[in-house]
Amino acid sequence: KTAIALLTLFKTYQGTNRAQITALAGLDPVRRESGTSVKYKVKISKNGKGIYRKIFYLPTICATVHNQKIRVFYQRLLANHKTKKLAIIASMRKILLVAHAMYRDKTEYVTA
């Protein structure tokens, strides 16, 4: 299910860069500002299709346990006093970007 969603996203929007593919999946950070006020926290934009966030959630939870690179990234964020939700969303974005690079460059995933 996740692989099909990824292929659909990548084939539909070929030639996109990192920022664009992140925005299409709705995982791009956005800062709410009002004039000179910057008192709001940074949140994800949710402008992209919600189905991608929904599909990536459980595989990301699984990757934080079983994938060494994602687990180190996730634990580093938690060690820097980030919330679990923020760390999961950042891990989702990282997985999306790795998958996009693999599709773009036509390479396989290398674990080490």
Biopython code that builds the backbone (N, CA, C, O; Angstrom):
import numpy as np
from Bio.PDB.StructureBuilder import StructureBuilder

atoms = [
    (1, "LYS", "N", (0.829, -1.192, 0.000)),
    (1, "LYS", "CA", (0.000, 0.000, 0.000)),
    (1, "LYS", "C", (0.871, 1.253, 0.000)),
    (1, "LYS", "O", (0.616, 2.185, -0.762)),
    (2, "THR", "N", (1.888, 1.279, 0.842)),
    (2, "THR", "CA", (2.774, 2.437, 0.906)),
    (2, "THR", "C", (3.588, 2.571, -0.370)),
    (2, "THR", "O", (3.765, 3.676, -0.881)),
    (3, "ALA", "N", (4.079, 1.463, -0.884)),
    (3, "ALA", "CA", (4.881, 1.501, -2.110)),
    (3, "ALA", "C", (4.052, 1.992, -3.288)),
    (3, "ALA", "O", (4.548, 2.749, -4.122)),
    (4, "ILE", "N", (2.798, 1.571, -3.363)),
    (4, "ILE", "CA", (1.929, 2.022, -4.451)),
    (4, "ILE", "C", (1.673, 3.518, -4.336)),
    (4, "ILE", "O", (1.669, 4.230, -5.340)),
    (5, "ALA", "N", (1.460, 3.996, -3.116)),
    (5, "ALA", "CA", (1.239, 5.433, -2.916)),
    (5, "ALA", "C", (2.480, 6.234, -3.293)),
    (5, "ALA", "O", (2.378, 7.300, -3.900)),
    (6, "LEU", "N", (3.655, 5.713, -2.929)),
    (6, "LEU", "CA", (4.901, 6.396, -3.295)),
    (6, "LEU", "C", (5.081, 6.449, -4.806)),
    (6, "LEU", "O", (5.405, 7.499, -5.362)),
    (7, "LEU", "N", (4.872, 5.317, -5.467)),
    (7, "LEU", "CA", (5.015, 5.287, -6.926)),
    (7, "LEU", "C", (4.025, 6.228, -7.602)),
    (7, "LEU", "O", (4.371, 6.904, -8.571)),
    (8, "THR", "N", (2.808, 6.273, -7.101)),
    (8, "THR", "CA", (1.811, 7.186, -7.659)),
    (8, "THR", "C", (2.254, 8.629, -7.502)),
    (8, "THR", "O", (2.149, 9.421, -8.439)),
    (9, "LEU", "N", (2.748, 8.974, -6.326)),
    (9, "LEU", "CA", (3.216, 10.339, -6.073)),
    (9, "LEU", "C", (4.392, 10.692, -6.973)),
    (9, "LEU", "O", (4.410, 11.764, -7.578)),
    (10, "PHE", "N", (5.371, 9.800, -7.066)),
    (10, "PHE", "CA", (6.576, 10.095, -7.840)),
    (10, "PHE", "C", (6.307, 10.118, -9.343)),
    (10, "PHE", "O", (6.867, 10.947, -10.060)),
    (11, "LYS", "N", (5.448, 9.208, -9.827)),
    (11, "LYS", "CA", (5.160, 9.180, -11.264)),
    (11, "LYS", "C", (4.268, 10.343, -11.680)),
    (11, "LYS", "O", (4.418, 10.878, -12.779)),
    (12, "THR", "N", (3.347, 10.735, -10.815)),
    (12, "THR", "CA", (2.456, 11.850, -11.136)),
    (12, "THR", "C", (3.215, 13.161, -11.206)),
    (12, "THR", "O", (2.937, 14.002, -12.061)),
    (13, "TYR", "N", (4.163, 13.335, -10.316)),
    (13, "TYR", "CA", (4.910, 14.596, -10.239)),
    (13, "TYR", "C", (6.388, 14.351, -10.530)),
    (13, "TYR", "O", (7.236, 14.592, -9.672)),
    (14, "GLN", "N", (6.697, 13.880, -11.719)),
    (14, "GLN", "CA", (8.088, 13.647, -12.090)),
    (14, "GLN", "C", (8.801, 14.979, -12.271)),
    (14, "GLN", "O", (8.196, 15.961, -12.701)),
    (15, "GLY", "N", (10.086, 15.009, -11.942)),
    (15, "GLY", "CA", (10.888, 16.215, -12.098)),
    (15, "GLY", "C", (10.766, 17.185, -10.942)),
    (15, "GLY", "O", (11.213, 18.327, -11.045)),
    (16, "THR", "N", (10.169, 16.752, -9.841)),
    (16, "THR", "CA", (10.050, 17.633, -8.682)),
    (16, "THR", "C", (11.299, 17.537, -7.823)),
    (16, "THR", "O", (12.009, 16.531, -7.846)),
    (17, "ASN", "N", (11.558, 18.594, -7.067)),
    (17, "ASN", "CA", (12.709, 18.585, -6.173)),
    (17, "ASN", "C", (12.265, 18.214, -4.756)),
    (17, "ASN", "O", (11.097, 17.902, -4.523)),
    (18, "ARG", "N", (13.198, 18.251, -3.827)),
    (18, "ARG", "CA", (12.923, 17.838, -2.444)),
    (18, "ARG", "C", (11.809, 18.648, -1.803)),
    (18, "ARG", "O", (10.902, 18.092, -1.184)),
    (19, "ALA", "N", (11.880, 19.965, -1.955)),
    (19, "ALA", "CA", (10.887, 20.835, -1.328)),
    (19, "ALA", "C", (9.499, 20.605, -1.920)),
    (19, "ALA", "O", (8.502, 20.604, -1.199)),
    (20, "GLN", "N", (9.444, 20.412, -3.223)),
    (20, "GLN", "CA", (8.153, 20.220, -3.877)),
    (20, "GLN", "C", (7.520, 18.889, -3.494)),
    (20, "GLN", "O", (6.317, 18.828, -3.244)),
    (21, "ILE", "N", (8.308, 17.830, -3.444)),
    (21, "ILE", "CA", (7.749, 16.517, -3.112)),
    (21, "ILE", "C", (7.308, 16.490, -1.647)),
    (21, "ILE", "O", (6.332, 15.823, -1.304)),
    (22, "THR", "N", (8.027, 17.214, -0.783)),
    (22, "THR", "CA", (7.633, 17.311, 0.620)),
    (22, "THR", "C", (6.321, 18.069, 0.747)),
    (22, "THR", "O", (5.451, 17.678, 1.525)),
    (23, "ALA", "N", (6.174, 19.146, -0.010)),
    (23, "ALA", "CA", (4.940, 19.932, 0.028)),
    (23, "ALA", "C", (3.763, 19.142, -0.535)),
    (23, "ALA", "O", (2.651, 19.236, -0.014)),
    (24, "LEU", "N", (3.991, 18.373, -1.584)),
    (24, "LEU", "CA", (2.917, 17.573, -2.175)),
    (24, "LEU", "C", (2.413, 16.508, -1.204)),
    (24, "LEU", "O", (1.237, 16.144, -1.233)),
    (25, "ALA", "N", (3.290, 16.017, -0.355)),
    (25, "ALA", "CA", (2.892, 15.028, 0.653)),
    (25, "ALA", "C", (2.337, 15.698, 1.907)),
    (25, "ALA", "O", (1.830, 15.017, 2.798)),
    (26, "GLY", "N", (2.427, 17.021, 1.984)),
    (26, "GLY", "CA", (1.894, 17.743, 3.136)),
    (26, "GLY", "C", (2.760, 17.646, 4.368)),
    (26, "GLY", "O", (2.256, 17.743, 5.487)),
    (27, "LEU", "N", (4.054, 17.457, 4.186)),
    (27, "LEU", "CA", (4.967, 17.312, 5.321)),
    (27, "LEU", "C", (5.920, 18.493, 5.458)),
    (27, "LEU", "O", (6.915, 18.394, 6.176)),
    (28, "ASP", "N", (5.641, 19.599, 4.792)),
    (28, "ASP", "CA", (6.547, 20.741, 4.851)),
    (28, "ASP", "C", (6.210, 21.618, 6.058)),
    (28, "ASP", "O", (5.037, 21.860, 6.344)),
    (29, "PRO", "N", (7.238, 22.091, 6.766)),
    (29, "PRO", "CA", (6.995, 22.944, 7.926)),
    (29, "PRO", "C", (6.583, 24.346, 7.490)),
    (29, "PRO", "O", (7.065, 24.858, 6.479)),
    (30, "VAL", "N", (5.700, 24.955, 8.251)),
    (30, "VAL", "CA", (5.262, 26.320, 7.958)),
    (30, "VAL", "C", (5.178, 27.084, 9.282)),
    (30, "VAL", "O", (4.734, 26.551, 10.299)),
    (31, "ARG", "N", (5.606, 28.320, 9.244)),
    (31, "ARG", "CA", (5.590, 29.169, 10.434)),
    (31, "ARG", "C", (4.425, 30.140, 10.316)),
    (31, "ARG", "O", (4.294, 30.837, 9.310)),
    (32, "ARG", "N", (3.590, 30.189, 11.327)),
    (32, "ARG", "CA", (2.486, 31.151, 11.347)),
    (32, "ARG", "C", (3.001, 32.466, 11.897)),
    (32, "ARG", "O", (3.532, 32.521, 13.006)),
    (33, "GLU", "N", (2.845, 33.515, 11.125)),
    (33, "GLU", "CA", (3.295, 34.840, 11.543)),
    (33, "GLU", "C", (2.176, 35.842, 11.314)),
    (33, "GLU", "O", (1.350, 35.681, 10.416)),
    (34, "SER", "N", (2.165, 36.858, 12.127)),
    (34, "SER", "CA", (1.216, 37.945, 11.956)),
    (34, "SER", "C", (1.986, 39.244, 12.124)),
    (34, "SER", "O", (2.235, 39.682, 13.248)),
    (35, "GLY", "N", (2.362, 39.859, 11.017)),
    (35, "GLY", "CA", (3.167, 41.079, 11.088)),
    (35, "GLY", "C", (4.545, 40.761, 11.614)),
    (35, "GLY", "O", (5.274, 39.964, 11.023)),
    (36, "THR", "N", (4.905, 41.377, 12.721)),
    (36, "THR", "CA", (6.215, 41.132, 13.321)),
    (36, "THR", "C", (6.156, 40.048, 14.391)),
    (36, "THR", "O", (7.177, 39.697, 14.982)),
    (37, "SER", "N", (4.956, 39.515, 14.639)),
    (37, "SER", "CA", (4.787, 38.496, 15.667)),
    (37, "SER", "C", (5.218, 37.134, 15.142)),
    (37, "SER", "O", (4.743, 36.677, 14.103)),
    (38, "VAL", "N", (6.123, 36.493, 15.873)),
    (38, "VAL", "CA", (6.592, 35.159, 15.508)),
    (38, "VAL", "C", (6.424, 34.244, 16.716)),
    (38, "VAL", "O", (7.281, 33.402, 16.986)),
    (39, "LYS", "N", (5.326, 34.406, 17.439)),
    (39, "LYS", "CA", (5.145, 33.680, 18.690)),
    (39, "LYS", "C", (4.547, 32.285, 18.520)),
    (39, "LYS", "O", (4.433, 31.537, 19.491)),
    (40, "TYR", "N", (4.168, 31.932, 17.299)),
    (40, "TYR", "CA", (3.546, 30.641, 17.068)),
    (40, "TYR", "C", (4.588, 29.574, 16.756)),
    (40, "TYR", "O", (5.661, 29.869, 16.231)),
    (41, "LYS", "N", (4.254, 28.338, 17.084)),
    (41, "LYS", "CA", (5.150, 27.223, 16.796)),
    (41, "LYS", "C", (5.097, 26.872, 15.313)),
    (41, "LYS", "O", (4.124, 27.176, 14.624)),
    (42, "VAL", "N", (6.141, 26.236, 14.842)),
    (42, "VAL", "CA", (6.177, 25.750, 13.465)),
    (42, "VAL", "C", (5.357, 24.463, 13.399)),
    (42, "VAL", "O", (5.511, 23.575, 14.238)),
    (43, "LYS", "N", (4.490, 24.373, 12.399)),
    (43, "LYS", "CA", (3.647, 23.192, 12.220)),
    (43, "LYS", "C", (3.774, 22.707, 10.782)),
    (43, "LYS", "O", (4.335, 23.406, 9.937)),
    (44, "ILE", "N", (3.256, 21.515, 10.501)),
    (44, "ILE", "CA", (3.254, 21.061, 9.110)),
    (44, "ILE", "C", (2.095, 21.745, 8.403)),
    (44, "ILE", "O", (1.070, 22.050, 9.013)),
    (45, "SER", "N", (2.271, 21.981, 7.117)),
    (45, "SER", "CA", (1.297, 22.786, 6.383)),
    (45, "SER", "C", (-0.018, 22.061, 6.120)),
    (45, "SER", "O", (-1.071, 22.698, 6.094)),
    (46, "LYS", "N", (0.018, 20.752, 5.925)),
    (46, "LYS", "CA", (-1.154, 19.945, 5.584)),
    (46, "LYS", "C", (-1.787, 20.391, 4.267)),
    (46, "LYS", "O", (-2.963, 20.119, 4.026)),
    (47, "ASN", "N", (-1.024, 21.069, 3.415)),
    (47, "ASN", "CA", (-1.545, 21.491, 2.120)),
    (47, "ASN", "C", (-1.625, 20.338, 1.133)),
    (47, "ASN", "O", (-2.480, 20.334, 0.248)),
    (48, "GLY", "N", (-0.753, 19.374, 1.278)),
    (48, "GLY", "CA", (-0.754, 18.232, 0.366)),
    (48, "GLY", "C", (-1.896, 17.284, 0.685)),
    (48, "GLY", "O", (-2.746, 17.576, 1.525)),
    (49, "LYS", "N", (-1.905, 16.167, 0.017)),
    (49, "LYS", "CA", (-2.967, 15.189, 0.233)),
    (49, "LYS", "C", (-2.750, 14.470, 1.561)),
    (49, "LYS", "O", (-1.657, 13.977, 1.839)),
    (50, "GLY", "N", (-3.788, 14.416, 2.365)),
    (50, "GLY", "CA", (-3.716, 13.787, 3.672)),
    (50, "GLY", "C", (-3.486, 12.293, 3.621)),
    (50, "GLY", "O", (-3.011, 11.701, 4.590)),
    (51, "ILE", "N", (-3.816, 11.683, 2.504)),
    (51, "ILE", "CA", (-3.641, 10.233, 2.379)),
    (51, "ILE", "C", (-2.178, 9.836, 2.517)),
    (51, "ILE", "O", (-1.877, 8.756, 3.024)),
    (52, "TYR", "N", (-1.263, 10.697, 2.072)),
    (52, "TYR", "CA", (0.162, 10.373, 2.173)),
    (52, "TYR", "C", (0.619, 10.403, 3.629)),
    (52, "TYR", "O", (1.391, 9.542, 4.052)),
    (53, "ARG", "N", (0.153, 11.379, 4.393)),
    (53, "ARG", "CA", (0.502, 11.413, 5.817)),
    (53, "ARG", "C", (-0.065, 10.190, 6.528)),
    (53, "ARG", "O", (0.590, 9.601, 7.388)),
    (54, "LYS", "N", (-1.271, 9.818, 6.164)),
    (54, "LYS", "CA", (-1.923, 8.665, 6.789)),
    (54, "LYS", "C", (-1.192, 7.365, 6.449)),
    (54, "LYS", "O", (-1.004, 6.509, 7.314)),
    (55, "ILE", "N", (-0.786, 7.224, 5.205)),
    (55, "ILE", "CA", (-0.116, 5.997, 4.767)),
    (55, "ILE", "C", (1.300, 5.887, 5.332)),
    (55, "ILE", "O", (1.756, 4.780, 5.616)),
    (56, "PHE", "N", (2.003, 7.006, 5.503)),
    (56, "PHE", "CA", (3.389, 6.976, 5.976)),
    (56, "PHE", "C", (3.513, 6.808, 7.484)),
    (56, "PHE", "O", (4.599, 6.494, 7.969)),
    (57, "TYR", "N", (2.438, 7.005, 8.239)),
    (57, "TYR", "CA", (2.548, 7.031, 9.695)),
    (57, "TYR", "C", (3.027, 5.691, 10.271)),
    (57, "TYR", "O", (4.052, 5.654, 10.951)),
    (58, "LEU", "N", (2.315, 4.606, 10.016)),
    (58, "LEU", "CA", (2.699, 3.314, 10.604)),
    (58, "LEU", "C", (4.038, 2.791, 10.100)),
    (58, "LEU", "O", (4.814, 2.274, 10.904)),
    (59, "PRO", "N", (4.352, 2.900, 8.803)),
    (59, "PRO", "CA", (5.691, 2.487, 8.381)),
    (59, "PRO", "C", (6.801, 3.298, 9.054)),
    (59, "PRO", "O", (7.894, 2.783, 9.289)),
    (60, "THR", "N", (6.520, 4.547, 9.358)),
    (60, "THR", "CA", (7.522, 5.367, 10.043)),
    (60, "THR", "C", (7.712, 4.899, 11.476)),
    (60, "THR", "O", (8.842, 4.830, 11.960)),
    (61, "ILE", "N", (6.627, 4.578, 12.156)),
    (61, "ILE", "CA", (6.726, 4.039, 13.517)),
    (61, "ILE", "C", (7.550, 2.751, 13.494)),
    (61, "ILE", "O", (8.406, 2.539, 14.352)),
    (62, "CYS", "N", (7.289, 1.907, 12.519)),
    (62, "CYS", "CA", (8.042, 0.653, 12.372)),
    (62, "CYS", "C", (9.515, 0.942, 12.087)),
    (62, "CYS", "O", (10.394, 0.269, 12.625)),
    (63, "ALA", "N", (9.787, 1.934, 11.248)),
    (63, "ALA", "CA", (11.173, 2.269, 10.892)),
    (63, "ALA", "C", (11.937, 2.827, 12.082)),
    (63, "ALA", "O", (13.146, 2.617, 12.186)),
    (64, "THR", "N", (11.260, 3.536, 12.985)),
    (64, "THR", "CA", (11.963, 4.069, 14.157)),
    (64, "THR", "C", (12.410, 2.959, 15.096)),
    (64, "THR", "O", (13.275, 3.174, 15.945)),
    (65, "VAL", "N", (11.830, 1.780, 14.950)),
    (65, "VAL", "CA", (12.228, 0.636, 15.770)),
    (65, "VAL", "C", (13.231, -0.252, 15.039)),
    (65, "VAL", "O", (14.204, -0.710, 15.639)),
    (66, "HIS", "N", (13.004, -0.499, 13.753)),
    (66, "HIS", "CA", (13.772, -1.516, 13.036)),
    (66, "HIS", "C", (14.837, -0.987, 12.083)),
    (66, "HIS", "O", (15.752, -1.735, 11.740)),
    (67, "ASN", "N", (14.762, 0.249, 11.647)),
    (67, "ASN", "CA", (15.739, 0.800, 10.709)),
    (67, "ASN", "C", (16.780, 1.596, 11.493)),
    (67, "ASN", "O", (16.441, 2.554, 12.189)),
    (68, "GLN", "N", (18.033, 1.201, 11.381)),
    (68, "GLN", "CA", (19.106, 1.811, 12.172)),
    (68, "GLN", "C", (19.226, 3.314, 11.922)),
    (68, "GLN", "O", (19.309, 4.087, 12.876)),
    (69, "LYS", "N", (19.236, 3.741, 10.664)),
    (69, "LYS", "CA", (19.424, 5.160, 10.345)),
    (69, "LYS", "C", (18.264, 6.010, 10.840)),
    (69, "LYS", "O", (18.475, 7.083, 11.405)),
    (70, "ILE", "N", (17.052, 5.540, 10.632)),
    (70, "ILE", "CA", (15.875, 6.291, 11.078)),
    (70, "ILE", "C", (15.801, 6.291, 12.596)),
    (70, "ILE", "O", (15.425, 7.297, 13.196)),
    (71, "ARG", "N", (16.158, 5.165, 13.231)),
    (71, "ARG", "CA", (16.127, 5.099, 14.689)),
    (71, "ARG", "C", (17.112, 6.090, 15.303)),
    (71, "ARG", "O", (16.774, 6.769, 16.273)),
    (72, "VAL", "N", (18.325, 6.184, 14.753)),
    (72, "VAL", "CA", (19.321, 7.133, 15.264)),
    (72, "VAL", "C", (18.824, 8.566, 15.084)),
    (72, "VAL", "O", (18.957, 9.392, 15.987)),
    (73, "PHE", "N", (18.250, 8.858, 13.917)),
    (73, "PHE", "CA", (17.704, 10.188, 13.639)),
    (73, "PHE", "C", (16.580, 10.528, 14.620)),
    (73, "PHE", "O", (16.546, 11.627, 15.174)),
    (74, "TYR", "N", (15.665, 9.587, 14.831)),
    (74, "TYR", "CA", (14.526, 9.764, 15.734)),
    (74, "TYR", "C", (14.997, 9.979, 17.175)),
    (74, "TYR", "O", (14.514, 10.881, 17.860)),
    (75, "GLN", "N", (15.931, 9.157, 17.630)),
    (75, "GLN", "CA", (16.422, 9.278, 19.005)),
    (75, "GLN", "C", (17.218, 10.560, 19.210)),
    (75, "GLN", "O", (17.193, 11.135, 20.298)),
    (76, "ARG", "N", (17.927, 11.018, 18.169)),
    (76, "ARG", "CA", (18.654, 12.285, 18.272)),
    (76, "ARG", "C", (17.678, 13.451, 18.456)),
    (76, "ARG", "O", (17.939, 14.362, 19.241)),
    (77, "LEU", "N", (16.572, 13.423, 17.743)),
    (77, "LEU", "CA", (15.568, 14.475, 17.901)),
    (77, "LEU", "C", (14.967, 14.452, 19.304)),
    (77, "LEU", "O", (14.775, 15.500, 19.920)),
    (78, "LEU", "N", (14.673, 13.253, 19.805)),
    (78, "LEU", "CA", (14.132, 13.148, 21.160)),
    (78, "LEU", "C", (15.150, 13.604, 22.204)),
    (78, "LEU", "O", (14.778, 14.205, 23.212)),
    (79, "ALA", "N", (16.429, 13.321, 21.967)),
    (79, "ALA", "CA", (17.480, 13.755, 22.892)),
    (79, "ALA", "C", (17.624, 15.276, 22.894)),
    (79, "ALA", "O", (18.062, 15.861, 23.884)),
    (80, "ASN", "N", (17.254, 15.913, 21.779)),
    (80, "ASN", "CA", (17.300, 17.379, 21.692)),
    (80, "ASN", "C", (15.998, 18.009, 22.172)),
    (80, "ASN", "O", (15.692, 19.150, 21.824)),
    (81, "HIS", "N", (15.231, 17.268, 22.971)),
    (81, "HIS", "CA", (14.002, 17.749, 23.607)),
    (81, "HIS", "C", (12.917, 18.127, 22.605)),
    (81, "HIS", "O", (12.153, 19.064, 22.837)),
    (82, "LYS", "N", (12.849, 17.403, 21.498)),
    (82, "LYS", "CA", (11.754, 17.574, 20.548)),
    (82, "LYS", "C", (10.633, 16.627, 20.956)),
    (82, "LYS", "O", (10.882, 15.599, 21.585)),
    (83, "THR", "N", (9.420, 16.968, 20.605)),
    (83, "THR", "CA", (8.294, 16.108, 20.953)),
    (83, "THR", "C", (8.299, 14.862, 20.066)),
    (83, "THR", "O", (8.902, 14.851, 18.992)),
    (84, "LYS", "N", (7.621, 13.822, 20.532)),
    (84, "LYS", "CA", (7.556, 12.585, 19.750)),
    (84, "LYS", "C", (6.846, 12.823, 18.425)),
    (84, "LYS", "O", (7.230, 12.260, 17.400)),
    (85, "LYS", "N", (5.813, 13.656, 18.445)),
    (85, "LYS", "CA", (5.074, 13.946, 17.213)),
    (85, "LYS", "C", (5.977, 14.621, 16.189)),
    (85, "LYS", "O", (5.958, 14.261, 15.012)),
    (86, "LEU", "N", (6.763, 15.589, 16.626)),
    (86, "LEU", "CA", (7.684, 16.276, 15.720)),
    (86, "LEU", "C", (8.728, 15.304, 15.182)),
    (86, "LEU", "O", (9.065, 15.340, 13.998)),
    (87, "ALA", "N", (9.237, 14.441, 16.048)),
    (87, "ALA", "CA", (10.254, 13.476, 15.622)),
    (87, "ALA", "C", (9.685, 12.481, 14.610)),
    (87, "ALA", "O", (10.383, 12.083, 13.677)),
    (88, "ILE", "N", (8.437, 12.080, 14.784)),
    (88, "ILE", "CA", (7.808, 11.154, 13.837)),
    (88, "ILE", "C", (7.600, 11.832, 12.493)),
    (88, "ILE", "O", (7.866, 11.233, 11.451)),
    (89, "ILE", "N", (7.128, 13.078, 12.503)),
    (89, "ILE", "CA", (6.899, 13.802, 11.249)),
    (89, "ILE", "C", (8.219, 14.052, 10.526)),
    (89, "ILE", "O", (8.287, 13.937, 9.302)),
    (90, "ALA", "N", (9.262, 14.390, 11.271)),
    (90, "ALA", "CA", (10.579, 14.586, 10.652)),
    (90, "ALA", "C", (11.096, 13.272, 10.065)),
    (90, "ALA", "O", (11.726, 13.269, 9.007)),
    (91, "SER", "N", (10.833, 12.167, 10.742)),
    (91, "SER", "CA", (11.233, 10.855, 10.220)),
    (91, "SER", "C", (10.430, 10.490, 8.978)),
    (91, "SER", "O", (10.966, 9.893, 8.044)),
    (92, "MET", "N", (9.143, 10.846, 8.963)),
    (92, "MET", "CA", (8.316, 10.618, 7.776)),
    (92, "MET", "C", (8.895, 11.370, 6.586)),
    (92, "MET", "O", (8.986, 10.831, 5.483)),
    (93, "ARG", "N", (9.283, 12.611, 6.818)),
    (93, "ARG", "CA", (9.853, 13.427, 5.748)),
    (93, "ARG", "C", (11.165, 12.823, 5.254)),
    (93, "ARG", "O", (11.429, 12.790, 4.052)),
    (94, "LYS", "N", (11.985, 12.345, 6.193)),
    (94, "LYS", "CA", (13.268, 11.745, 5.820)),
    (94, "LYS", "C", (13.058, 10.491, 4.971)),
    (94, "LYS", "O", (13.748, 10.302, 3.969)),
    (95, "ILE", "N", (12.122, 9.641, 5.357)),
    (95, "ILE", "CA", (11.825, 8.433, 4.585)),
    (95, "ILE", "C", (11.319, 8.803, 3.197)),
    (95, "ILE", "O", (11.708, 8.185, 2.206)),
    (96, "LEU", "N", (10.456, 9.808, 3.125)),
    (96, "LEU", "CA", (9.933, 10.258, 1.831)),
    (96, "LEU", "C", (11.053, 10.742, 0.926)),
    (96, "LEU", "O", (11.074, 10.418, -0.262)),
    (97, "LEU", "N", (11.985, 11.515, 1.473)),
    (97, "LEU", "CA", (13.072, 12.056, 0.662)),
    (97, "LEU", "C", (14.050, 10.967, 0.220)),
    (97, "LEU", "O", (14.572, 11.021, -0.894)),
    (98, "VAL", "N", (14.299, 9.991, 1.073)),
    (98, "VAL", "CA", (15.168, 8.870, 0.691)),
    (98, "VAL", "C", (14.507, 8.063, -0.428)),
    (98, "VAL", "O", (15.160, 7.687, -1.402)),
    (99, "ALA", "N", (13.211, 7.801, -0.280)),
    (99, "ALA", "CA", (12.490, 7.048, -1.313)),
    (99, "ALA", "C", (12.457, 7.823, -2.627)),
    (99, "ALA", "O", (12.587, 7.233, -3.699)),
    (100, "HIS", "N", (12.285, 9.130, -2.550)),
    (100, "HIS", "CA", (12.268, 9.957, -3.763)),
    (100, "HIS", "C", (13.632, 9.939, -4.447)),
    (100, "HIS", "O", (13.709, 9.849, -5.672)),
    (101, "ALA", "N", (14.697, 10.023, -3.671)),
    (101, "ALA", "CA", (16.047, 9.978, -4.251)),
    (101, "ALA", "C", (16.312, 8.617, -4.896)),
    (101, "ALA", "O", (16.935, 8.546, -5.956)),
    (102, "MET", "N", (15.845, 7.541, -4.267)),
    (102, "MET", "CA", (16.014, 6.208, -4.844)),
    (102, "MET", "C", (15.255, 6.090, -6.160)),
    (102, "MET", "O", (15.764, 5.512, -7.120)),
    (103, "TYR", "N", (14.046, 6.633, -6.211)),
    (103, "TYR", "CA", (13.255, 6.587, -7.445)),
    (103, "TYR", "C", (13.907, 7.436, -8.534)),
    (103, "TYR", "O", (14.014, 7.009, -9.684)),
    (104, "ARG", "N", (14.338, 8.630, -8.166)),
    (104, "ARG", "CA", (14.933, 9.558, -9.135)),
    (104, "ARG", "C", (16.227, 9.003, -9.717)),
    (104, "ARG", "O", (16.448, 9.073, -10.926)),
    (105, "ASP", "N", (17.087, 8.450, -8.853)),
    (105, "ASP", "CA", (18.395, 7.961, -9.285)),
    (105, "ASP", "C", (18.373, 6.496, -9.716)),
    (105, "ASP", "O", (19.377, 5.965, -10.191)),
    (106, "LYS", "N", (17.222, 5.850, -9.546)),
    (106, "LYS", "CA", (17.054, 4.435, -9.895)),
    (106, "LYS", "C", (18.082, 3.557, -9.177)),
    (106, "LYS", "O", (18.784, 2.759, -9.799)),
    (107, "THR", "N", (18.153, 3.723, -7.865)),
    (107, "THR", "CA", (19.071, 2.951, -7.031)),
    (107, "THR", "C", (18.283, 2.137, -6.008)),
    (107, "THR", "O", (17.091, 2.364, -5.800)),
    (108, "GLU", "N", (18.961, 1.197, -5.380)),
    (108, "GLU", "CA", (18.360, 0.407, -4.317)),
    (108, "GLU", "C", (18.778, 0.973, -2.970)),
    (108, "GLU", "O", (19.773, 1.690, -2.868)),
    (109, "TYR", "N", (18.011, 0.645, -1.942)),
    (109, "TYR", "CA", (18.313, 1.116, -0.598)),
    (109, "TYR", "C", (19.506, 0.350, -0.041)),
    (109, "TYR", "O", (19.539, -0.880, -0.080)),
    (110, "VAL", "N", (20.483, 1.085, 0.476)),
    (110, "VAL", "CA", (21.676, 0.488, 1.076)),
    (110, "VAL", "C", (21.598, 0.744, 2.573)),
    (110, "VAL", "O", (21.485, 1.892, 3.004)),
    (111, "THR", "N", (21.656, -0.322, 3.370)),
    (111, "THR", "CA", (21.476, -0.173, 4.807)),
    (111, "THR", "C", (22.699, 0.386, 5.509)),
    (111, "THR", "O", (22.554, 1.100, 6.501)),
    (112, "ALA", "N", (23.885, 0.090, 5.037)),
    (112, "ALA", "CA", (25.082, 0.565, 5.748)),
    (112, "ALA", "C", (25.906, 1.489, 4.905)),
    (112, "ALA", "O", (26.944, 1.975, 5.354)),
]
sb = StructureBuilder()
sb.init_structure("model")
sb.init_model(0)
sb.init_chain("A")
sb.init_seg("    ")
for serial, (resi, resn, name, xyz) in enumerate(atoms, 1):
    if name == "N":
        sb.init_residue(resn, " ", resi, " ")
    sb.init_atom(name, np.array(xyz, "f"), 0.0, 1.0, " ", f" {name:<3s}", serial, name[0])
structure = sb.get_structure()
